[in-house]
Amino acid sequence: MTTIRGARERARIEVTAAIKDEARKQLAAEGAAKLSLRAVARELGMVSSALYRYFPSRDDLLTALIVDSYDAVGEAAEAALPKAGDTPGPYPARWVAVACAVRDWALAHPHEYALIYGSPVPGYTAPQDTVGPASRVGLVLIGLVREAYLAEGLAVPPLTAELRPEAERMAADLADDLPPGVVVALVGAWAQLFGLISFEIFGQFDRLVEARELLFRRAVHELGRSTGLLDGRSAGAGR
């Protein structure tokens, strides 16, 4: 019985992967709004009723693709940080490495990037299952800034009195161990990072920017500095 159960589980994994692969082809050809379970089943030589045993609805399949995409870009960001035992570089350089890993993933997977960072899919509401995977890149950036703060390698950005209540609210939600001014700067830098990538992926840089990697590296380095990251340790910085 164990052998039979294992074979069934392997078969289910293989069919699920085939369904997702075909769905990604449809994303590339037609866009997420036109994703169709019937079309996926037809291309795979399956009857629709069989496919529904794997994904009961289009939204379930979309959610699986969204989670996979968030996990993939999150893994790319996490892998860009030094491994245990490695000698870490300056904080801004490590910030740039993470940002470049996210950009590289986006350029290699533009349709998956568009699925998670492009226009919302009409009629689809992302469930709670997507929240954790969607947070992975942000958690990498927060973790890097937190490390810098604890090592006194961070100069806390100034914060206006008008913005302080909102900054304190965001800090309580996102990173209550960091100063509110740092959290505000982090949120702004995170948004601008994906704005830069989206401009490139969706064509806003066409006929405008040619040396895109150079521009990106310069821009995201400044974003890292805007959060207070310092090139080296600075005794008492930000305390």
N, C-alpha and C positions, 0 to 999 in steps of 0.2 A: 504493500500500500504506500509506503514511504517513497519508493521508486516512482510509482505512478503519479503521486502527488507532486514530486519534484519535476517530473516531465511536464505536467500540466502547468506548473508555475513558470517553467522556462518558456513554454509555448506562449503563455499569456504575456510574458515580458517581451518576447520577440514580436508578437502581433501588435502590442501597444507601441513599441518602437517604430514599427512599420507605419502605423496609423499616424503617429506624430511626424514622421519623415514626409509622408505624403501631404499632410496638412501644411507643413512648412513650405513645400513646393507651391501649394495653393496661395499661401501668404505672399510668396514672391511674385506669382503670376497675376493674382487678382486682388490682393489686399485682404486684411482681416475681416472687413465688413461683408465680403462675399464668400467667406469660408462656409463650406457645405458638407455635412456629414454624408449625404447621399453621393456627392461627387467624390469624396474620399473613398467611400466604399466601392464605388464603381471602378475607380482607378486601381484599387487593390484586388478587384475581382471578388468582392464580398457582397453579400446581401445586406441591406441596411439594418435589418433586425439583428444580424450578427455583430455589426459594429456597435450598436447601441448597448451591447453587453459590456463593452469596454468604456464607452463614453455615452451616457444616457442622453446628452444634449450637446448642441454646438457650444454652449457656454462652458460645459464641463471640459470639452476639448480645448477651448480657448484658455481656460484657467490653467490647464496642464502645460500648454505652450508658454504662457506668461511666467509661470513658476520656473519652468526650465530656463527661460531666458534670464530672469533675474538671478537665478542660481549661477548660471554660466558667467555673467558679467561680475557677479560677486566673487566667484572663485578666481577670476582673473585679477581683480583688485587685491584680494588676499594674498595671492601668489607673488605679487609685486613687492611685498615687504620682505625684509631680510629674514632668513630662517634662523632658528636657534643656533647659536654658536658663531654666526656670521658677524662681521664688524659692521654695524649700521653706519650709514652716511649721515650727512647733515639733514636736519628735518625738512627743509624746503626741497632738497633733492629727492628725498623719499616720497614726499607729497607729489612731486612731478612724476616719479616712477609709477605711482598708483594711478594718477590721471592718465598717463600714456597707456597703461595697460587697459584701462576702460576704453580709451579711444581706439586702440588696436582691435579690441573685441568688436566694437561698434562697426568699424570699417570692414571687418571680416564677416560680420553678420548684420548687414543693414536692415534686413526685413524683420529680424527678431528685435533689433533696436527700435524700429518703427512701431512694433507691436507694443512695447512697454513704455516708450518715451514719445511716441507720435500722437496723432489725433485719437481721442477715445473711440472705441468701436460702438456704433449706434446700437442701442438696446442691450448693451452688456454692462453689468455692474460687477466689478471685481470683488470676490469674497474675501473674508478674513484670511484665508489660506495664503494669499499673495503678500500679506504685510511683512512677514518675517523675511522671505526672500528679497523683497523690495528694499529692505533696510540694510542689506549686507554692505553695499558700497559706502553708504553713509556711516555705518559702524566702523569701517576701516579708517575713514578720515577722522572720525571722532576719537578712535583709539590712538591714532598717531598724534593728534593734538593733545590728548590727555597725557600721553607719554612725555611730550615736550614740556607740558605744564609742570608735571611732577619732577622733571629733571631740571627745572629752571631754565628751559630753553624756549620760553615763550614770553613775549611782551604783550600783556593784555591790551587789546584795542580800546580806545576811549568809547564811552557810551553816553549819549545825551540823556538828559532827564526825561524828555518826552518819550523816548523809546524804552526806558528802563522797565516799566511795568510789563510790556510785551516781552522784553528780553528775559525777565525773571520767569515769566510764564513758560516760555520756550525752554529755558534752562531746566525748569522743574520737570518738563516732559521728556527732554532729550538727554541731558547730561547734567544732573544736579550737582556734580562734583567739579564742574567747570564754572568760571565766572560768567555771568550773563553776557558781558561784552564779547567774550570769546564765542559763545554759542550763536549770537547774532551774526558775527563775522563768518562763522562756519556755515550757517544756513545760506548766507549770501554767496559764499564761495562755491558751495555745492550746486546751487542753482546756476551760477555762471559757468561752472565746469560743463554741465550738461547743455547749457545754451551754446557754448562753443562747439561741442560735438554735434549738436543738432543742426547748427548752421552748416557744418561741413557735410553731414549725411544727407540733408534735405536740399542742398544745392544753393544756399544763400551766399556761399563763397565763390560760386562759379563766376568766372570773368572778373574776379576781384582779387582773390588771394591765390598765389601760386605756391609759395613756400609755406605750405600749411602746417607742416610739422614744426618748423621753426617758430612760426607765429604761436602755435598751440603751446609749445614748451615755455615760451616767454610769458604768455598770458597766464598759464596755470602756476608758474613760479610766483608771479605777482599775487595770484589768488592765495597761495600758501602764505606768503608774507603778510597778506591782509588779515589773516587769522591771528597773526602775532608770532608765527614760526621764525626762529632765529637760526642763522647758519651754524652756530655752535652753542655751547653752554654759556649762560650768562647769569652769574650769581645774583640771585634775588630778583631776576626779571619776572615781572608780573605778580609779585607777591603782595 
